[in-house]
Amino acid sequence: MGPGAVGVTVADGVVTLRAKVMSKGLVPIAVRLCRAVGGMVTVHEELGFDTDDSEAWATEKPNAAGVIAYTGRH
């Protein structure tokens, strides 16, 4: 697969994602988006990433709506 390409297969309600994303923080977002599609039973992710930004995500606090707005701060 070339840069920016995402491989998606679906069989019997099981989605498999294959891609390389920019940052680790995008992996759970992609999985949640797939799970939000009606009829999906499970999501298997085979997603690589260029940057591990998990520490930055862990330090952010959710707002009143429970949303974490990533600012890129450490």
Backbone torsions as a table, in degrees:
resi	resn	phi	psi	omega
1	MET	NA	141.0	178.4
2	GLY	-81.6	172.5	178.5
3	PRO	-57.5	136.2	178.5
4	GLY	81.2	-3.6	-179.5
5	ALA	-81.4	142.1	177.3
6	VAL	-124.7	126.3	175.5
7	GLY	-96.5	127.5	-179.5
8	VAL	-130.8	125.6	172.3
9	THR	-125.0	147.4	179.5
10	VAL	-133.5	129.5	176.8
11	ALA	-147.2	121.0	177.7
12	ASP	52.7	41.9	177.4
13	GLY	80.2	6.1	178.9
14	VAL	-106.0	120.2	178.8
15	VAL	-99.2	134.5	172.6
16	THR	-119.4	124.7	178.2
17	LEU	-106.2	132.1	175.2
18	ARG	-130.7	122.4	179.7
19	ALA	-174.0	171.4	169.4
20	LYS	-120.0	119.7	-178.4
21	VAL	-103.6	167.4	-175.7
22	MET	-66.4	-41.5	-176.3
23	SER	-141.5	154.1	-178.5
24	LYS	-60.0	-31.8	-179.7
25	GLY	-63.5	-18.7	179.2
26	LEU	-80.8	-18.8	-177.0
27	VAL	-60.7	-54.1	-179.9
28	PRO	-65.0	-27.0	177.7
29	ILE	-67.1	-45.2	178.6
30	ALA	-61.7	-40.4	179.5
31	VAL	-65.5	-44.7	179.4
32	ARG	-62.1	-39.4	178.7
33	LEU	-62.4	-40.2	178.2
34	CYS	-67.2	-40.8	-179.3
35	ARG	-65.6	-23.5	-178.6
36	ALA	-75.9	-12.0	179.9
37	VAL	-78.4	128.2	-179.1
38	GLY	-57.7	139.5	177.4
39	GLY	90.5	-8.5	179.5
40	MET	-78.1	129.4	-179.5
41	VAL	-92.5	-45.6	-179.8
42	THR	-152.6	160.6	179.1
43	VAL	-126.9	124.7	172.8
44	HIS	-103.2	128.3	178.7
45	GLU	-114.1	133.5	173.7
46	GLU	-123.9	63.2	-173.4
47	LEU	-107.2	123.5	172.7
48	GLY	-94.6	172.3	-179.6
49	PHE	-149.7	153.9	179.2
50	ASP	-83.6	-39.2	-173.4
51	THR	-126.2	133.1	174.6
52	ASP	-92.1	99.7	-179.0
53	ASP	-103.3	19.3	-175.1
54	SER	-62.7	-31.8	177.8
55	GLU	-65.1	-40.3	179.2
56	ALA	-64.6	-41.3	178.3
57	TRP	-65.1	-37.5	-176.7
58	ALA	-66.8	-25.0	-177.4
59	THR	-89.0	-12.6	180.0
60	GLU	-80.1	145.8	180.0
61	LYS	-108.0	142.0	178.8
62	PRO	-68.6	149.9	175.6
63	ASN	-81.5	-171.4	-176.5
64	ALA	-60.6	-26.6	179.8
65	ALA	-87.6	0.4	-179.4
66	GLY	82.6	16.0	-177.6
67	VAL	-101.3	133.8	175.5
68	ILE	-97.4	118.5	178.2
69	ALA	-95.4	108.8	-178.7
70	TYR	-69.1	124.5	-179.1
71	THR	-108.8	-10.7	-179.4
72	GLY	85.1	1.2	178.1
73	ARG	-78.6	149.6	175.3
74	HIS	-108.8	NA	NA
